[in-house]
Amino acid sequence: MSSRSDSGEALPRRRVIITGLIGAIVLSVATILIVLFLTMDRQTWSAVAGINPLLVLAALGLLLAKWSFHIIRTKLLIRASGHELGTFPTVKAMLGGTFTGAVTPFLASEIPMEIYFLHGYGIQAAPATAIVTVGSTMSILLFVIAMPVVLLTAAVRVHLQVGLRAILIVAGVAALVLLLLVLFSMRDPQRMIALVEERAPGVLRRRQWFRRGTEAFFRAMAAFSASLRTILGFSKGVLAAAALLTLLLWTTVIFIPGLMLWGLGYSNLFGQAVLAQMVVSYLLPFSPTPGQSGVAEATFAGVYATFVPAHLVGALALLWRFFTFYLALAVTGVAFVLASRDSLKAAREKPQPEPVADVVKSE
């Protein structure tokens, strides 16, 4: 696999993907075992043995629904950009990109790989980049807009520890600041760079890493702003459908822990579980580990321990990660292998330019 796609996006090397995969699984399993050791007792196994299988199937259905909404949104954006791509190639491209995101910190490789795979299936680099970044931009907007609702609701209904509440508030403030920076940089990114450098302390302005970081940040903001302008250029029907699919995409899996609690006999905790999972979902994007492993399990246990019976916390964390990480990793991993094979095959079959010497001879 090349280190850079035709769109200019840096792609992860095979060693990075394999190392991230192993690290994510080991760290996740180790953390789950620690949580189980600290929380399980005889009641744990009797409760898990009596879980309602229909609700387990419902949780699986939610996972499949999330992937379906992702695929449908992508096909909608592909068609809106004037292109066509079959359902199966779209599935392989999107889920294959999801796999790489799950094994790299901050989901860093997901967007470049989705672009790479779409390009491998015949969509040119520029529209492939627009399709993926527009979808990502919609997800970020949902994250930012819903943050105040999550904060207020969680503050009333979920008794979070002071540390978790502080982290969530910081995340919300950071998201709002990011949105403001995007809005201000939409018209003139260079002016924003100059303004930040002018107002920054002298000790920072003299540092080369600060200048490079500022320029890189606002380049990213310019790309984000371009995606916003693209979104606003859609017809109202496409815009409404894509927004609805984005909402469904990110809300389906929020119900999985609640369903698991329901299946374990605690249907009265379903509402609290949904709110708690919203809190967990807003904390995890700031995790620096591949697959959010270690941080995801510890955060989940810390939040749910405030209202779930102690003997169920570890088991619930295991069930949640089974659906949203272990099973998802297996399915998206297959998609990654298939999409990689197709992209490499397409690259080999791509016509190569005729050597200059042969052109001269033919003339």
KEZA-663484 format. One record per residue (C-alpha): x, y, z. Coordinates in steps of 0.2 Angstrom, whole numbers, padded with zeros to 4 digits, always signed. Each point is the difference from the previous one (the first is absolute). Layout:
N
XYZ ...
***
This chain:
363
+0000+0000+0000 +0007+0017-0005 +0003+0013+0014 -0010+0013-0009 -0017+0000-0009 -0003+0009-0017 -0009+0013+0010 +0016+0004+0010 -0006-0007+0016 +0013-0010+0010 -0005-0018+0001 +0006-0012+0015 +0013-0013-0004 -0004-0018+0003 +0011-0001+0015 -0010+0014+0008 -0016-0008-0003 +0006-0017+0007 +0008+0008+0015 -0016+0010+0003 -0011-0015-0001 +0010-0010+0012 +0002+0014+0012 -0018+0004+0000 -0006-0018+0003 +0013-0003+0014 -0003+0017+0009 -0019-0003-0001 +0000-0018+0006 +0012+0005+0014 -0011+0014+0006 -0016-0011-0001 +0008-0013+0010 +0005+0012+0014 -0017+0007+0000 -0008-0017+0001 +0012-0005+0014 -0005+0015+0010 -0019-0002-0002 -0005-0018-0004 -0007-0012+0013 -0012-0015+0000 -0015+0011-0005 +0010+0006-0016 -0001-0017-0008 -0017-0004+0004 -0006+0017-0006 +0009-0002-0017 -0006-0018-0002 -0018+0006+0001 +0002+0014-0012 -0015+0002-0013 +0007-0006-0017 -0013+0010-0009 +0008+0016+0007 +0017-0006-0005 -0006-0002-0018 -0007+0017+0001 +0017+0007+0005 +0007-0009-0015 -0013+0008-0011 +0005+0017+0006 +0018-0003-0005 -0006-0005-0017 -0011+0015-0001 +0015+0012+0004 +0010-0008-0014 -0016+0001-0012 -0002+0019+0004 +0018+0003-0004 -0001-0009-0016 -0016+0009-0005 +0006+0017+0004 +0016-0003-0010 -0010-0006-0015 -0011+0015+0001 +0015+0012+0000 +0008-0010-0014 -0015+0002-0011 -0002+0019+0006 +0018+0002-0007 -0005-0007-0017 +0008-0017+0002 -0006-0018+0002 +0007-0014+0010 -0008-0017+0003 -0006-0005+0018 +0013-0014+0003 +0015+0011-0005 -0007+0014+0011 -0001-0012+0015 +0018-0006-0003 +0006+0018-0001 -0009+0007+0015 +0002-0015+0012 +0018-0002-0006 +0004+0018+0005 -0009-0003+0017 +0011-0014+0004 +0016+0010-0003 -0007+0014+0011 -0004-0013+0014 +0019-0005+0001 +0008+0018-0001 -0001+0013+0014 -0013+0014-0002 -0008-0010-0015 +0014+0008-0010 +0000-0012-0015 -0018-0002-0003 -0003+0015-0011 +0016-0002-0011 -0004-0019-0003 -0018+0003-0004 +0006+0013-0013 +0013-0013-0006 -0012-0014-0002 -0013+0011-0009 +0013+0005-0012 +0005-0018-0003 -0018-0003-0005 +0001+0013-0014 -0005+0017+0009 +0012+0013-0004 +0011+0007+0015 -0009+0017+0001 -0018-0006+0001 +0005-0015+0011 +0008+0012+0012 -0015+0011+0000 -0012-0014+0003 +0009-0007+0015 +0004+0017+0008 -0018+0006-0002 -0006-0015+0009 +0013+0002+0014 -0004+0019+0001 -0018-0005+0003 +0005-0011+0014 +0011+0013+0008 -0015+0013-0001 -0011-0012+0008 +0013-0003+0014 +0001+0019+0003 -0018+0004-0001 -0006-0014+0012 +0014+0003+0013 -0010+0013+0010 -0015-0011+0001 +0011-0015+0006 +0008+0011+0013 -0016+0007+0007 -0009-0017+0000 +0014-0010+0007 +0002+0013+0014 -0018-0003+0005 -0002-0018-0003 +0017-0008+0002 +0010+0002+0016 +0018+0001-0008 +0016+0001+0010 +0007+0018+0000 +0015-0005-0011 -0011-0007-0014 -0012+0015+0001 +0015+0011-0001 +0007-0009-0015 -0017+0001-0009 -0002+0018+0003 +0018+0003-0007 -0005-0010-0015 -0016+0010-0003 +0010+0016+0001 +0013-0006-0011 -0013-0005-0013 -0009+0017+0001 +0017+0009-0002 +0004-0011-0015 -0017+0004-0008 +0003+0019+0002 +0018-0002-0007 -0008-0009-0015 -0013+0014-0003 +0013+0014+0002 +0012-0009-0012 -0013-0004-0014 +0003+0017-0008 +0018+0003+0002 +0011-0014+0008 +0016+0010-0002 -0007+0014+0010 -0004-0012+0014 +0018-0006-0001 +0007+0017+0001 -0012+0005+0014 +0005-0015+0011 +0019+0003-0003 -0002+0018+0004 -0010-0003+0017 +0011-0015+0005 +0014+0003+0013 +0017+0004-0006 +0007-0016+0007 -0011-0010-0012 +0001+0011-0015 +0019-0003+0000 -0003-0019-0001 +0000-0008-0017 -0011-0014+0006 -0013+0012+0006 +0000+0008-0017 -0001-0016-0009 -0014-0006+0011 -0010+0015-0002 +0001-0001-0019 -0004-0018+0000 -0015+0003+0012 -0007+0013-0011 +0003-0010-0016 -0011-0013+0008 -0013+0014+0005 +0000+0006-0018 -0004-0018-0006 -0013-0001+0013 -0008+0016-0006 +0001-0005-0018 -0010-0016+0005 -0013+0011+0009 -0002+0011-0016 -0002-0016-0010 -0014-0006+0012 -0009+0017-0001 +0001-0003-0019 -0011-0016+0000 -0018+0000-0004 -0011+0001+0016 -0006-0018-0003 +0018-0007+0000 +0005+0011+0014 -0015-0006+0011 +0003-0018-0004 +0019+0001+0003 -0003+0009+0017 -0013-0013+0005 +0011-0015-0005 +0015+0008+0010 -0012+0002+0015 -0005-0018-0001 +0018-0006-0004 +0006+0007+0017 -0015-0004+0011 -0004-0018-0004 +0015-0008+0010 -0004+0012+0015 -0015-0012+0004 +0011-0016+0001 +0005+0001+0018 -0018+0004+0005 -0006-0015-0010 +0013-0011+0009 -0006+0006+0017 -0018-0003-0005 +0005-0018-0005 +0008-0002+0017 -0016+0004+0009 +0003+0019+0003 -0012+0008-0012 -0003+0014+0012 +0018+0006-0003 -0002+0001-0019 -0003+0019-0001 +0015+0003+0012 +0011-0011-0011 -0004+0010-0016 +0005+0016+0009 +0016-0008+0007 +0004-0007-0017 -0001+0018-0007 +0012+0006+0013 +0012-0015-0004 -0002+0004-0019 +0006+0018+0002 +0015-0004+0011 +0007-0014-0012 +0005+0011-0015 +0014+0007+0011 +0008-0017+0004 +0017-0001-0007 +0001-0019-0001 -0004-0011-0015 -0018-0005+0000 -0002+0011+0016 +0005-0016+0009 +0003+0001+0018 -0008+0017+0001 -0017-0006-0007 -0001-0014+0013 +0006+0010+0015 -0012+0015-0005 -0015-0011-0002 +0003-0009+0016 +0002+0017+0009 -0016+0007-0007 -0011-0015+0002 +0006-0004+0017 -0010+0015+0007 -0016-0009-0003 +0002-0018-0006 +0002-0014+0013 +0018-0003+0004 +0000-0018-0005 -0006+0004-0018 +0012+0015-0004 +0014-0011-0007 -0012-0012-0009 -0009+0015-0008 +0016+0007-0006 +0005-0016-0008 -0017-0002-0009 +0001+0018-0006 +0018-0002-0007 -0004-0017-0008 -0013+0009-0011 +0008+0017-0003 +0018-0006-0001 +0004-0018-0001 -0014-0006-0012 +0002+0017-0009 +0018-0003-0002 -0002-0017-0008 -0013+0006-0012 +0009+0016-0006 +0016-0010+0000 -0007-0011-0014 -0006+0015-0009 +0017+0008+0001 +0009-0015-0007 -0013-0001-0015 +0002+0019-0003 +0019-0001+0001 +0000-0014-0013 -0012+0009-0011 +0010+0016+0001 +0017-0008-0004 -0008-0010-0014 -0007+0017-0007 +0017+0008+0002 +0009-0014-0010 -0013+0001-0014 +0001+0019-0001 +0007+0005-0017 +0018+0006+0001 +0006+0015-0010 +0010-0005-0015 +0019+0003+0002 +0006+0016-0008 +0013-0009-0010 -0013-0011-0008 -0010+0015-0005 +0014+0008-0008 +0004-0016-0010 -0018-0002-0006 +0001+0017-0007 
***
